[in-house]
Amino acid sequence: MAEQTDQLRTTFDSVQKRAYIVGGAALALTVVGIAVSSTSQVLQSYLFAFLFFFGLSAGSMFLLTLQHITSGVWGLIIRRFVEAAALVIPWMGILFIPILLGITVLYEWTDPVRIAEEHAISAKVHFLNIPFFTIRAVLYFVSWGLLARRLRSLSIQQENAPMSETETFRDKLATTGGPGLVAHVMLWTFAATDWGMSLEPLWFSSMYPVGWMIGQVLTVFALMIIVLWLLSKNNLLGYEIPVDRLHDLGKFTFAFTVLWTYLNYSQYLIIWSGNIPEETPWFYERTNYGWQYLAIALIFGHFFLPFFLLLSRHTKRNFNVVARISMWIVFIEVVYVFWLINPAFHKGAFQIHWTHVTAFIGIGGLWLAMVIRYLKQLPILPPHDHRIPELEAQLAGHGHSHHAPAQH
Amino acid sequence: MSKAMSKAATDSPATYGIMAEFTESSALIHAAEHLRDAGYTKVEAYTPIPVHGLDVAIGHKPSRLPWLVLAGGLTGSSGLFAFMTWVNLVDYPMNIGGRPHFSWPAFVPITFEGMVLFSALAAVFGLFLICGFPRPYHPVFNAPGFERATTDGFFLCIETSDPLYDAAKAKSILTGLGATAVNEFSE
């Protein structure tokens, strides 16, 4: 059950090829937007798409480090996928270059006129200036890259070592994973402040990075359910997902839906209660001028709908149903990131541009192709993971209904 | 005469069921599945630890408790939201920081807490209701060696109310399934 089947390899190859072609073409089309529309529009669309797909890798890094320290079988079945997505972070650093080049177009705090007229911006120039912003971005990508590569090299060593050393590797991975999780949360807190929050340099909220981070983790859980569903539906996985493990992923998706709502609502409630002019404009812009329809869609689509659908044990244990709920969650997270980013550029009127779509497909295509590049390198179920015997015992217990594979 | 008969009836109470003891949870599950497939419906298991899959093996229908909890949660959240709306709009309207009387963002935390409180209460008292608590007496404690159900014994009981109940047959089936002790016991 460890080796990748030929059929899976062929599927990976063909999906990867298509992702490169579609992604490359869509990015080229986005660049055409500079001539047809404007450079600033293209950069805005690009930033939105970049932050969404970076978020998938960031959420994967969170889960990769988390499952190394918590050690459940749910982590075993998603380990290779989140590992591959986390390894893409350094490549996302290359995709970040256009944002650095367009920094004066995107970020208001780079404008000398604004610095001169706004004391609150000029007071921040020691942190918000182009050289330091660039150094920080490099530091984030290098740190994330080192963490992902360290965990990957341990994975490769584990593959080549005998099963008898599995507990040594479990401990080594946990020893990197624990501090790695702390480092990840701190890196993302700074990165979210730099890349997202500083678009509106007068506004600040310590809740902003964490609310977004939990959205990323939720989306990666949903994505994992979709990926496992697709692979298992097409008999490409090589083993069957025990229904209890699917239930685990469904429960996490449910819990992170609630946590996302808790964090984002807390931020709103605190700013609404405080009602002071430094803080309220960010929400005012996002709950007026047409943007409020997205806000309402988020309340119902990012909370109520998945909450009530995932409340039942039956939906969480039904692969077809939970995969469809997961697709909705990924979609509504796109809306969430769009609602976080785009109102910063379009205060006073809802706006969406065709380059949002092309940039999204473009970066998404390249991101997917890179993830598959790493997925192809190792078996998708790590054969020497210490949790393998536990999974095998669950798969062997087919006679008992609680160990039954998830049905389609 | 009738007094004497009723006295005799209390002296030798009716049989409640037959209790089988197993030493392993896997043997218990296997036996429960066997009885379920053989058509027994009044079967109950008693174990010292939670045994995963036992509810399915024994043929229990899904519990009604989740519905009670859902009802409790919806009652609590909507009830408290409605209460705060009534207080702020009808009973005692106050100008708080110039905000509208119907300031729903401020109601959300209490709405949420109301949901948590009422669903927790529904879970506890719903469980009492479904289990028939409080119940100071239960016949299963008459089964010999039953006190081991809290330490290391796994027990399966077929009650006499089962249409298929036949002590001799049940005893041979249960012994065949690996029970270490099989005893009839009274109410």
Interface residues (C-beta under 8 A of the other chain):
Chain A: Y265 Y268 L269 W272 S273 N275 L311 S312 R313 H400 S401 H402 H403
Chain B: I29 H52 G53 V56 A57 P66 L70 G97 R99 P105 A106 V108 P109
